[in-house]
Amino acid sequence: HNVTVLDRLSNVDYNQTDVIILIHYNSNSTQEVINSVKAFVNSGGVVIAFNDHNNLFNARNETNKLLSFSGIEINDDISDNIIKNSGIVWQNSLYEFHSSPVITQLKSSSELNLGVWGGASVKATNLFATPLIIAKNGISDPSLLTPNKNGEYMGNRSFDYKDGYGNIPLGYAINYGAGSVVVFGDASYIQVPQSMYNWKLLYNI
């Protein structure tokens, strides 16, 4: 495949593009750009978005705005496990996952090491969306950030009253027109060396 790295979606040649991958997308998209992406997906294009916890880089707000037509949203939180991890950086902090289309065929320990470490949870308002990664015994720890200021980006990473708890979706996909949109609440899957070469996971996605 030919891969082109761009700093804004207004530079995309949609007629020559099959897949758009967004990593921490935080551009202030115009309505024209939003309409172009929607038309791109509707006509068969694929958009895969990777975000992160607690609206890091203001990416949650802009990605949700851009992909609002899909009915998938990134939450303003950090996901973690209710059972504390061993402290090994980038080890799965959400140890167990429910079966899903991208998990089912992962067998080896390296394939199952998804690199989830403090990403945001994801929700779908469209009933036809498919959850791709669902953490067991997960918590949704709301952001502690003060608006427009740098704050506690990692939350307190513990279960508090009113925190979400249970089966926490970390990624969703949905077909839209002839194309599809995929949204993940963590960029660790592709950015962290210990997990970014999980080709089986990426192939399944």
Secondary structure, DSSP 8 states (H G I E B T S, - for coil): ------S-GGG--GGG-SEEEEES------HHHHHHHHHHHHTT-EEEEE--GGGGGGHHHHHHHHTGGGTEEE-SEEEEESS---S-TTS-SS--B---TTTTT--SHHHH-----S---EEESSTT-EEEEEEEEEEEEE----TTS---TT---S--TT-EEEEEEEEEEEEETTEEEEEES-SHHHHSTTTTT-HHHHHH-
